[in-house]
Amino acid sequence: MQQHNFSDPEVRSDPYPYYAYLRSHAPVAPQDLPFMGEIFIVTRYDDVLEGLKHPSLSSDIRKSGKTGGSIFDAWWYPSVFKTLQNSMVLMDDPGHKRLRDLVHKAFSPRRIRALESRICEITETLLEEMGKKRQVDLVKEFALPIPLTIISDMLAVPPNDRLKFHRWSSGFMEVAAGDPRTVFFQYPNAIRMQRFFKRLIKARKKSPGEDLLSALVFAEESGDRLSEEELISMLFLLLLAGHETTINLIGNGVLALLDYPDQFQLLQSRPELIDSAVEELLRYSNPVEHGNMRYATDDLTLGDTHIPKGSSVMLLLSSANRDETIFENPDELNIQRDPNRHLSFGYGIHYCLGAPLARLEGRIALLKLVQRFPKMRLAIPKSELVWRNTTAVRGLKKLPVLLD
């Protein structure tokens, strides 16, 4: 296979052949990425799972031990970025546990079940509006509004501000990984978001409600409270993660079902398969390509590869989910796959807090969509679809479909 780089456009458009090559020939592959230096990219399921659990792989870049410190210590790195990015996903315990304990109650099974009727209401309203048209962009008109509305409801974000937040935050996902120049391109949006969050927090302090933001503002766990900087970082994380994964689950999932008409028809005829279908679409379409970067706090070995202390490690969930030693016919969609031990939501202490909500939104949205529009098909050739320019998540910019 031609030598590629993880961030090459050709790999971004279809990464799976490259991942299969790496699993076979260089399962823990050191690569030099622009502006990031050497990174170890881990591709086999067993190695990725071990990396997610390994005590010597930290989520905190400040523990990387790199000469000159981390990017957070750089004199030129804007303080607003430090505030937005200093979230619990970039921490280890006990700091991570402290913040997670303050928010996890909002994502309990009981509270998630209570959202079901609201998700159904939003989905049915969107389907009704789409039904008036012959062609729609399924990302913009369906996949985006459902999770963005739900997480915004939970955090009391005013309706007029929701799409603005999505525009501001999506720029952070689109930047080229590790390129310090992109920090300055996104600086105006970072300032807008910081001001936006401060307004929300001030409003809730003055007039608390039953929403998650009010609970966070007044949260206490063993006498502990969140500072304003921690609140801003938590809001950014919850709003961003609360809709990004599900947008891609729905968009990528629909594309996968259109690629496999037999599976599309099977789901239509046997709606009881929706739970299994969502798990398979998470595995097959990989809404998140990799979790947060990990940093070696000591020398360690993954697979047969020595990773020196101070190294950066990228655990490719999307490659692990296509590992042929774990999944039979991994590059085929099978909505009845069992067992299905995918790693799409990570593993261990950083397992995705919002996984139950994403699953519920995906189940409702996908099942109602395929039942409402049984003859749905792509409006353009698949080769013309454009994938988002990011290595963190995998999603389509647009998904034009004909509904007739």
Secondary structure, DSSP 8 states (H G I E B T S, - for coil): -----TT-HHHHH--HHHHHHHHHH-SEEEEEETTTEEEEEE-SHHHHHHHHH-TTEES-GGGS--TT--GGG-TTS-HHHHHHH--GGG--TTHHHHHHHHHGGGGSHHHHHTTHHHHHHHHHHHHHHHTT-SEEEHIIIIITHHHHHHHHHHTT--HHHHHHHHHHHHHHHHS-TT-THHHHHSHHHHHHHHHHHHHHHHHHHHS--SSHHHHHHT--BTTB---HHHHHHHHHHHHHHHHHHHHHHHHHHHHHHHH-HHHHHHHHH-GGGHHHHHHHHHHHH-SBSB-S-EEESS-EEETTEEE-TT-EEEEBHHHHTT-TTTSSSTTS--TT-SS----TT--GGGS-TTHHHHHHHHHHHHHHHHHH-TT-EESS-GGG--B-S-SSB--BS--EEE--
